[in-house]
Amino acid sequence: MTGYLVYSIYCYIASLISWRIEKLFEKQNDEQKKKIFFILKHAFRVTGTVLLLAHLLS
């Protein structure tokens, strides 16, 4: 049960790290890498939310 919560926190931390890396590539005008980290940021955020909901509903 608490595994969902732990992985949810990991996903939110990964989302924050992806956001910071995305901002670095934005300053370097590297659009391809910026898009990759944009997608990763949202994937981690959605996964974290799903895991948090699974924790709350179990």
mmCIF file of the N, C-alpha and C atoms, coordinates in Angstrom:
data_MODEL
# 
_entry.id   MODEL 
# 
loop_
_atom_site.group_PDB 
_atom_site.id 
_atom_site.type_symbol 
_atom_site.label_atom_id 
_atom_site.label_alt_id 
_atom_site.label_comp_id 
_atom_site.label_asym_id 
_atom_site.label_entity_id 
_atom_site.label_seq_id 
_atom_site.pdbx_PDB_ins_code 
_atom_site.Cartn_x 
_atom_site.Cartn_y 
_atom_site.Cartn_z 
_atom_site.occupancy 
_atom_site.B_iso_or_equiv 
_atom_site.pdbx_formal_charge 
_atom_site.auth_seq_id 
_atom_site.auth_comp_id 
_atom_site.auth_asym_id 
_atom_site.auth_atom_id 
_atom_site.pdbx_PDB_model_num 
ATOM 1   N N  . MET A 1 1  ? 0.827  -1.187 0.000   1.00 0.00 ? 1  MET A N  1 
ATOM 2   C CA . MET A 1 1  ? 0.000  0.000  0.000   1.00 0.00 ? 1  MET A CA 1 
ATOM 3   C C  . MET A 1 1  ? 0.878  1.260  0.000   1.00 0.00 ? 1  MET A C  1 
ATOM 4   N N  . THR A 1 2  ? 1.903  1.300  0.817   1.00 0.00 ? 2  THR A N  1 
ATOM 5   C CA . THR A 1 2  ? 2.744  2.494  0.853   1.00 0.00 ? 2  THR A CA 1 
ATOM 6   C C  . THR A 1 2  ? 3.700  2.546  -0.338  1.00 0.00 ? 2  THR A C  1 
ATOM 7   N N  . GLY A 1 3  ? 3.836  1.430  -1.048  1.00 0.00 ? 3  GLY A N  1 
ATOM 8   C CA . GLY A 1 3  ? 4.668  1.423  -2.250  1.00 0.00 ? 3  GLY A CA 1 
ATOM 9   C C  . GLY A 1 3  ? 4.154  2.397  -3.291  1.00 0.00 ? 3  GLY A C  1 
ATOM 10  N N  . TYR A 1 4  ? 2.833  2.486  -3.415  1.00 0.00 ? 4  TYR A N  1 
ATOM 11  C CA . TYR A 1 4  ? 2.244  3.442  -4.350  1.00 0.00 ? 4  TYR A CA 1 
ATOM 12  C C  . TYR A 1 4  ? 2.639  4.869  -3.993  1.00 0.00 ? 4  TYR A C  1 
ATOM 13  N N  . LEU A 1 5  ? 2.612  5.171  -2.712  1.00 0.00 ? 5  LEU A N  1 
ATOM 14  C CA . LEU A 1 5  ? 2.945  6.521  -2.264  1.00 0.00 ? 5  LEU A CA 1 
ATOM 15  C C  . LEU A 1 5  ? 4.417  6.843  -2.524  1.00 0.00 ? 5  LEU A C  1 
ATOM 16  N N  . VAL A 1 6  ? 5.285  5.889  -2.259  1.00 0.00 ? 6  VAL A N  1 
ATOM 17  C CA . VAL A 1 6  ? 6.726  6.100  -2.473  1.00 0.00 ? 6  VAL A CA 1 
ATOM 18  C C  . VAL A 1 6  ? 7.017  6.329  -3.953  1.00 0.00 ? 6  VAL A C  1 
ATOM 19  N N  . TYR A 1 7  ? 6.470  5.490  -4.824  1.00 0.00 ? 7  TYR A N  1 
ATOM 20  C CA . TYR A 1 7  ? 6.706  5.657  -6.252  1.00 0.00 ? 7  TYR A CA 1 
ATOM 21  C C  . TYR A 1 7  ? 6.047  6.921  -6.785  1.00 0.00 ? 7  TYR A C  1 
ATOM 22  N N  . SER A 1 8  ? 4.940  7.327  -6.184  1.00 0.00 ? 8  SER A N  1 
ATOM 23  C CA . SER A 1 8  ? 4.309  8.588  -6.563  1.00 0.00 ? 8  SER A CA 1 
ATOM 24  C C  . SER A 1 8  ? 5.233  9.762  -6.257  1.00 0.00 ? 8  SER A C  1 
ATOM 25  N N  . ILE A 1 9  ? 5.855  9.746  -5.097  1.00 0.00 ? 9  ILE A N  1 
ATOM 26  C CA . ILE A 1 9  ? 6.802  10.809 -4.733  1.00 0.00 ? 9  ILE A CA 1 
ATOM 27  C C  . ILE A 1 9  ? 8.001  10.793 -5.669  1.00 0.00 ? 9  ILE A C  1 
ATOM 28  N N  . TYR A 1 10 ? 8.513  9.596  -6.007  1.00 0.00 ? 10 TYR A N  1 
ATOM 29  C CA . TYR A 1 10 ? 9.625  9.495  -6.945  1.00 0.00 ? 10 TYR A CA 1 
ATOM 30  C C  . TYR A 1 10 ? 9.248  10.091 -8.300  1.00 0.00 ? 10 TYR A C  1 
ATOM 31  N N  . CYS A 1 11 ? 8.030  9.831  -8.750  1.00 0.00 ? 11 CYS A N  1 
ATOM 32  C CA . CYS A 1 11 ? 7.590  10.357 -10.045 1.00 0.00 ? 11 CYS A CA 1 
ATOM 33  C C  . CYS A 1 11 ? 7.483  11.875 -10.022 1.00 0.00 ? 11 CYS A C  1 
ATOM 34  N N  . TYR A 1 12 ? 6.992  12.429 -8.921  1.00 0.00 ? 12 TYR A N  1 
ATOM 35  C CA . TYR A 1 12 ? 6.908  13.884 -8.830  1.00 0.00 ? 12 TYR A CA 1 
ATOM 36  C C  . TYR A 1 12 ? 8.297  14.520 -8.784  1.00 0.00 ? 12 TYR A C  1 
ATOM 37  N N  . ILE A 1 13 ? 9.239  13.882 -8.112  1.00 0.00 ? 13 ILE A N  1 
ATOM 38  C CA . ILE A 1 13 ? 10.620 14.386 -8.090  1.00 0.00 ? 13 ILE A CA 1 
ATOM 39  C C  . ILE A 1 13 ? 11.227 14.308 -9.493  1.00 0.00 ? 13 ILE A C  1 
ATOM 40  N N  . ALA A 1 14 ? 10.978 13.204 -10.195 1.00 0.00 ? 14 ALA A N  1 
ATOM 41  C CA . ALA A 1 14 ? 11.477 13.068 -11.566 1.00 0.00 ? 14 ALA A CA 1 
ATOM 42  C C  . ALA A 1 14 ? 10.842 14.117 -12.477 1.00 0.00 ? 14 ALA A C  1 
ATOM 43  N N  . SER A 1 15 ? 9.588  14.446 -12.225 1.00 0.00 ? 15 SER A N  1 
ATOM 44  C CA . SER A 1 15 ? 8.918  15.490 -12.997 1.00 0.00 ? 15 SER A CA 1 
ATOM 45  C C  . SER A 1 15 ? 9.591  16.843 -12.781 1.00 0.00 ? 15 SER A C  1 
ATOM 46  N N  . LEU A 1 16 ? 9.942  17.146 -11.540 1.00 0.00 ? 16 LEU A N  1 
ATOM 47  C CA . LEU A 1 16 ? 10.637 18.407 -11.255 1.00 0.00 ? 16 LEU A CA 1 
ATOM 48  C C  . LEU A 1 16 ? 12.013 18.459 -11.916 1.00 0.00 ? 16 LEU A C  1 
ATOM 49  N N  . ILE A 1 17 ? 12.729 17.340 -11.874 1.00 0.00 ? 17 ILE A N  1 
ATOM 50  C CA . ILE A 1 17 ? 14.046 17.289 -12.509 1.00 0.00 ? 17 ILE A CA 1 
ATOM 51  C C  . ILE A 1 17 ? 13.912 17.455 -14.020 1.00 0.00 ? 17 ILE A C  1 
ATOM 52  N N  . SER A 1 18 ? 12.908 16.807 -14.613 1.00 0.00 ? 18 SER A N  1 
ATOM 53  C CA . SER A 1 18 ? 12.681 16.946 -16.050 1.00 0.00 ? 18 SER A CA 1 
ATOM 54  C C  . SER A 1 18 ? 12.329 18.379 -16.417 1.00 0.00 ? 18 SER A C  1 
ATOM 55  N N  . TRP A 1 19 ? 11.578 19.046 -15.548 1.00 0.00 ? 19 TRP A N  1 
ATOM 56  C CA . TRP A 1 19 ? 11.219 20.444 -15.797 1.00 0.00 ? 19 TRP A CA 1 
ATOM 57  C C  . TRP A 1 19 ? 12.463 21.326 -15.814 1.00 0.00 ? 19 TRP A C  1 
ATOM 58  N N  . ARG A 1 20 ? 13.375 21.088 -14.860 1.00 0.00 ? 20 ARG A N  1 
ATOM 59  C CA . ARG A 1 20 ? 14.607 21.883 -14.807 1.00 0.00 ? 20 ARG A CA 1 
ATOM 60  C C  . ARG A 1 20 ? 15.487 21.627 -16.040 1.00 0.00 ? 20 ARG A C  1 
ATOM 61  N N  . ILE A 1 21 ? 15.580 20.367 -16.464 1.00 0.00 ? 21 ILE A N  1 
ATOM 62  C CA . ILE A 1 21 ? 16.379 20.046 -17.649 1.00 0.00 ? 21 ILE A CA 1 
ATOM 63  C C  . ILE A 1 21 ? 15.741 20.656 -18.892 1.00 0.00 ? 21 ILE A C  1 
ATOM 64  N N  . GLU A 1 22 ? 14.409 20.620 -18.956 1.00 0.00 ? 22 GLU A N  1 
ATOM 65  C CA . GLU A 1 22 ? 13.701 21.242 -20.077 1.00 0.00 ? 22 GLU A CA 1 
ATOM 66  C C  . GLU A 1 22 ? 14.031 22.737 -20.159 1.00 0.00 ? 22 GLU A C  1 
ATOM 67  N N  . LYS A 1 23 ? 14.078 23.406 -19.013 1.00 0.00 ? 23 LYS A N  1 
ATOM 68  C CA . LYS A 1 23 ? 14.405 24.835 -18.991 1.00 0.00 ? 23 LYS A CA 1 
ATOM 69  C C  . LYS A 1 23 ? 15.843 25.082 -19.463 1.00 0.00 ? 23 LYS A C  1 
ATOM 70  N N  . LEU A 1 24 ? 16.761 24.184 -19.125 1.00 0.00 ? 24 LEU A N  1 
ATOM 71  C CA . LEU A 1 24 ? 18.144 24.327 -19.594 1.00 0.00 ? 24 LEU A CA 1 
ATOM 72  C C  . LEU A 1 24 ? 18.229 24.223 -21.112 1.00 0.00 ? 24 LEU A C  1 
ATOM 73  N N  . PHE A 1 25 ? 17.515 23.250 -21.691 1.00 0.00 ? 25 PHE A N  1 
ATOM 74  C CA . PHE A 1 25 ? 17.533 23.097 -23.141 1.00 0.00 ? 25 PHE A CA 1 
ATOM 75  C C  . PHE A 1 25 ? 16.789 24.232 -23.832 1.00 0.00 ? 25 PHE A C  1 
ATOM 76  N N  . GLU A 1 26 ? 15.823 24.831 -23.142 1.00 0.00 ? 26 GLU A N  1 
ATOM 77  C CA . GLU A 1 26 ? 15.132 25.985 -23.716 1.00 0.00 ? 26 GLU A CA 1 
ATOM 78  C C  . GLU A 1 26 ? 16.100 27.160 -23.869 1.00 0.00 ? 26 GLU A C  1 
ATOM 79  N N  . LYS A 1 27 ? 16.970 27.342 -22.885 1.00 0.00 ? 27 LYS A N  1 
ATOM 80  C CA . LYS A 1 27 ? 17.965 28.417 -22.966 1.00 0.00 ? 27 LYS A CA 1 
ATOM 81  C C  . LYS A 1 27 ? 18.993 28.151 -24.060 1.00 0.00 ? 27 LYS A C  1 
ATOM 82  N N  . GLN A 1 28 ? 19.247 26.861 -24.354 1.00 0.00 ? 28 GLN A N  1 
ATOM 83  C CA . GLN A 1 28 ? 20.221 26.502 -25.384 1.00 0.00 ? 28 GLN A CA 1 
ATOM 84  C C  . GLN A 1 28 ? 19.584 26.418 -26.770 1.00 0.00 ? 28 GLN A C  1 
ATOM 85  N N  . ASN A 1 29 ? 18.282 26.651 -26.869 1.00 0.00 ? 29 ASN A N  1 
ATOM 86  C CA . ASN A 1 29 ? 17.533 26.587 -28.131 1.00 0.00 ? 29 ASN A CA 1 
ATOM 87  C C  . ASN A 1 29 ? 17.638 25.219 -28.799 1.00 0.00 ? 29 ASN A C  1 
ATOM 88  N N  . ASP A 1 30 ? 17.615 24.157 -28.013 1.00 0.00 ? 30 ASP A N  1 
ATOM 89  C CA . ASP A 1 30 ? 17.639 22.792 -28.540 1.00 0.00 ? 30 ASP A CA 1 
ATOM 90  C C  . ASP A 1 30 ? 16.215 22.240 -28.461 1.00 0.00 ? 30 ASP A C  1 
ATOM 91  N N  . GLU A 1 31 ? 15.474 22.399 -29.549 1.00 0.00 ? 31 GLU A N  1 
ATOM 92  C CA . GLU A 1 31 ? 14.043 22.076 -29.550 1.00 0.00 ? 31 GLU A CA 1 
ATOM 93  C C  . GLU A 1 31 ? 13.768 20.579 -29.393 1.00 0.00 ? 31 GLU A C  1 
ATOM 94  N N  . GLN A 1 32 ? 14.588 19.726 -30.007 1.00 0.00 ? 32 GLN A N  1 
ATOM 95  C CA . GLN A 1 32 ? 14.330 18.288 -29.946 1.00 0.00 ? 32 GLN A CA 1 
ATOM 96  C C  . GLN A 1 32 ? 14.452 17.768 -28.513 1.00 0.00 ? 32 GLN A C  1 
ATOM 97  N N  . LYS A 1 33 ? 15.516 18.129 -27.827 1.00 0.00 ? 33 LYS A N  1 
ATOM 98  C CA . LYS A 1 33 ? 15.698 17.669 -26.450 1.00 0.00 ? 33 LYS A CA 1 
ATOM 99  C C  . LYS A 1 33 ? 14.680 18.323 -25.522 1.00 0.00 ? 33 LYS A C  1 
ATOM 100 N N  . LYS A 1 34 ? 14.307 19.553 -25.818 1.00 0.00 ? 34 LYS A N  1 
ATOM 101 C CA . LYS A 1 34 ? 13.294 20.245 -25.023 1.00 0.00 ? 34 LYS A CA 1 
ATOM 102 C C  . LYS A 1 34 ? 11.963 19.505 -25.102 1.00 0.00 ? 34 LYS A C  1 
ATOM 103 N N  . LYS A 1 35 ? 11.590 19.043 -26.310 1.00 0.00 ? 35 LYS A N  1 
ATOM 104 C CA . LYS A 1 35 ? 10.333 18.308 -26.482 1.00 0.00 ? 35 LYS A CA 1 
ATOM 105 C C  . LYS A 1 35 ? 10.367 16.969 -25.749 1.00 0.00 ? 35 LYS A C  1 
ATOM 106 N N  . ILE A 1 36 ? 11.520 16.300 -25.779 1.00 0.00 ? 36 ILE A N  1 
ATOM 107 C CA . ILE A 1 36 ? 11.648 15.012 -25.093 1.00 0.00 ? 36 ILE A CA 1 
ATOM 108 C C  . ILE A 1 36 ? 11.416 15.184 -23.597 1.00 0.00 ? 36 ILE A C  1 
ATOM 109 N N  . PHE A 1 37 ? 12.045 16.190 -23.003 1.00 0.00 ? 37 PHE A N  1 
ATOM 110 C CA . PHE A 1 37 ? 11.883 16.389 -21.564 1.00 0.00 ? 37 PHE A CA 1 
ATOM 111 C C  . PHE A 1 37 ? 10.524 16.974 -21.216 1.00 0.00 ? 37 PHE A C  1 
ATOM 112 N N  . PHE A 1 38 ? 9.885  17.661 -22.155 1.00 0.00 ? 38 PHE A N  1 
ATOM 113 C CA . PHE A 1 38 ? 8.512  18.123 -21.956 1.00 0.00 ? 38 PHE A CA 1 
ATOM 114 C C  . PHE A 1 38 ? 7.578  16.920 -21.832 1.00 0.00 ? 38 PHE A C  1 
ATOM 115 N N  . ILE A 1 39 ? 7.756  15.949 -22.718 1.00 0.00 ? 39 ILE A N  1 
ATOM 116 C CA . ILE A 1 39 ? 6.930  14.735 -22.683 1.00 0.00 ? 39 ILE A CA 1 
ATOM 117 C C  . ILE A 1 39 ? 7.226  13.927 -21.425 1.00 0.00 ? 39 ILE A C  1 
ATOM 118 N N  . LEU A 1 40 ? 8.508  13.790 -21.074 1.00 0.00 ? 40 LEU A N  1 
ATOM 119 C CA . LEU A 1 40 ? 8.870  13.059 -19.859 1.00 0.00 ? 40 LEU A CA 1 
ATOM 120 C C  . LEU A 1 40 ? 8.281  13.713 -18.615 1.00 0.00 ? 40 LEU A C  1 
ATOM 121 N N  . LYS A 1 41 ? 8.333  15.044 -18.560 1.00 0.00 ? 41 LYS A N  1 
ATOM 122 C CA . LYS A 1 41 ? 7.800  15.779 -17.412 1.00 0.00 ? 41 LYS A CA 1 
ATOM 123 C C  . LYS A 1 41 ? 6.325  15.449 -17.208 1.00 0.00 ? 41 LYS A C  1 
ATOM 124 N N  . HIS A 1 42 ? 5.560  15.487 -18.291 1.00 0.00 ? 42 HIS A N  1 
ATOM 125 C CA . HIS A 1 42 ? 4.132  15.217 -18.164 1.00 0.00 ? 42 HIS A CA 1 
ATOM 126 C C  . HIS A 1 42 ? 3.848  13.736 -17.910 1.00 0.00 ? 42 HIS A C  1 
ATOM 127 N N  . ALA A 1 43 ? 4.662  12.866 -18.482 1.00 0.00 ? 43 ALA A N  1 
ATOM 128 C CA . ALA A 1 43 ? 4.473  11.433 -18.226 1.00 0.00 ? 43 ALA A CA 1 
ATOM 129 C C  . ALA A 1 43 ? 4.721  11.109 -16.757 1.00 0.00 ? 43 ALA A C  1 
ATOM 130 N N  . PHE A 1 44 ? 5.779  11.674 -16.190 1.00 0.00 ? 44 PHE A N  1 
ATOM 131 C CA . PHE A 1 44 ? 6.049  11.449 -14.766 1.00 0.00 ? 44 PHE A CA 1 
ATOM 132 C C  . PHE A 1 44 ? 4.954  12.041 -13.891 1.00 0.00 ? 44 PHE A C  1 
ATOM 133 N N  . ARG A 1 45 ? 4.442  13.206 -14.263 1.00 0.00 ? 45 ARG A N  1 
ATOM 134 C CA . ARG A 1 45 ? 3.402  13.850 -13.460 1.00 0.00 ? 45 ARG A CA 1 
ATOM 135 C C  . ARG A 1 45 ? 2.104  13.035 -13.494 1.00 0.00 ? 45 ARG A C  1 
ATOM 136 N N  . VAL A 1 46 ? 1.732  12.542 -14.675 1.00 0.00 ? 46 VAL A N  1 
ATOM 137 C CA . VAL A 1 46 ? 0.514  11.728 -14.788 1.00 0.00 ? 46 VAL A CA 1 
ATOM 138 C C  . VAL A 1 46 ? 0.684  10.415 -14.042 1.00 0.00 ? 46 VAL A C  1 
ATOM 139 N N  . THR A 1 47 ? 1.843  9.777  -14.187 1.00 0.00 ? 47 THR A N  1 
ATOM 140 C CA . THR A 1 47 ? 2.100  8.524  -13.479 1.00 0.00 ? 47 THR A CA 1 
ATOM 141 C C  . THR A 1 47 ? 2.072  8.732  -11.972 1.00 0.00 ? 47 THR A C  1 
ATOM 142 N N  . GLY A 1 48 ? 2.659  9.824  -11.510 1.00 0.00 ? 48 GLY A N  1 
ATOM 143 C CA . GLY A 1 48 ? 2.632  10.132 -10.077 1.00 0.00 ? 48 GLY A CA 1 
ATOM 144 C C  . GLY A 1 48 ? 1.225  10.337 -9.564  1.00 0.00 ? 48 GLY A C  1 
ATOM 145 N N  . THR A 1 49 ? 0.387  11.002 -10.353 1.00 0.00 ? 49 THR A N  1 
ATOM 146 C CA . THR A 1 49 ? -1.000 11.226 -9.951  1.00 0.00 ? 49 THR A CA 1 
ATOM 147 C C  . THR A 1 49 ? -1.775 9.918  -9.900  1.00 0.00 ? 49 THR A C  1 
ATOM 148 N N  . VAL A 1 50 ? -1.560 9.060  -10.882 1.00 0.00 ? 50 VAL A N  1 
ATOM 149 C CA . VAL A 1 50 ? -2.243 7.756  -10.894 1.00 0.00 ? 50 VAL A CA 1 
ATOM 150 C C  . VAL A 1 50 ? -1.827 6.928  -9.687  1.00 0.00 ? 50 VAL A C  1 
ATOM 151 N N  . LEU A 1 51 ? -0.537 6.913  -9.382  1.00 0.00 ? 51 LEU A N  1 
ATOM 152 C CA . LEU A 1 51 ? -0.066 6.150  -8.224  1.00 0.00 ? 51 LEU A CA 1 
ATOM 153 C C  . LEU A 1 51 ? -0.584 6.737  -6.914  1.00 0.00 ? 51 LEU A C  1 
ATOM 154 N N  . LEU A 1 52 ? -0.678 8.060  -6.834  1.00 0.00 ? 52 LEU A N  1 
ATOM 155 C CA . LEU A 1 52 ? -1.223 8.692  -5.635  1.00 0.00 ? 52 LEU A CA 1 
ATOM 156 C C  . LEU A 1 52 ? -2.697 8.334  -5.461  1.00 0.00 ? 52 LEU A C  1 
ATOM 157 N N  . LEU A 1 53 ? -3.448 8.345  -6.548  1.00 0.00 ? 53 LEU A N  1 
ATOM 158 C CA . LEU A 1 53 ? -4.861 7.949  -6.470  1.00 0.00 ? 53 LEU A CA 1 
ATOM 159 C C  . LEU A 1 53 ? -5.005 6.479  -6.087  1.00 0.00 ? 53 LEU A C  1 
ATOM 160 N N  . ALA A 1 54 ? -4.127 5.630  -6.630  1.00 0.00 ? 54 ALA A N  1 
ATOM 161 C CA . ALA A 1 54 ? -4.167 4.210  -6.267  1.00 0.00 ? 54 ALA A CA 1 
ATOM 162 C C  . ALA A 1 54 ? -3.884 4.034  -4.781  1.00 0.00 ? 54 ALA A C  1 
ATOM 163 N N  . HIS A 1 55 ? -2.965 4.823  -4.253  1.00 0.00 ? 55 HIS A N  1 
ATOM 164 C CA . HIS A 1 55 ? -2.660 4.758  -2.820  1.00 0.00 ? 55 HIS A CA 1 
ATOM 165 C C  . HIS A 1 55 ? -3.859 5.208  -1.992  1.00 0.00 ? 55 HIS A C  1 
ATOM 166 N N  . LEU A 1 56 ? -4.494 6.290  -2.410  1.00 0.00 ? 56 LEU A N  1 
ATOM 167 C CA . LEU A 1 56 ? -5.619 6.821  -1.645  1.00 0.00 ? 56 LEU A CA 1 
ATOM 168 C C  . LEU A 1 56 ? -6.850 5.922  -1.715  1.00 0.00 ? 56 LEU A C  1 
ATOM 169 N N  . LEU A 1 57 ? -7.025 5.222  -2.825  1.00 0.00 ? 57 LEU A N  1 
ATOM 170 C CA . LEU A 1 57 ? -8.210 4.381  -2.989  1.00 0.00 ? 57 LEU A CA 1 
ATOM 171 C C  . LEU A 1 57 ? -8.035 2.972  -2.436  1.00 0.00 ? 57 LEU A C  1 
ATOM 172 N N  . SER A 1 58 ? -6.808 2.593  -2.103  1.00 0.00 ? 58 SER A N  1 
ATOM 173 C CA . SER A 1 58 ? -6.602 1.226  -1.588  1.00 0.00 ? 58 SER A CA 1 
ATOM 174 C C  . SER A 1 58 ? -6.718 1.171  -0.081  1.00 0.00 ? 58 SER A C  1 
# 
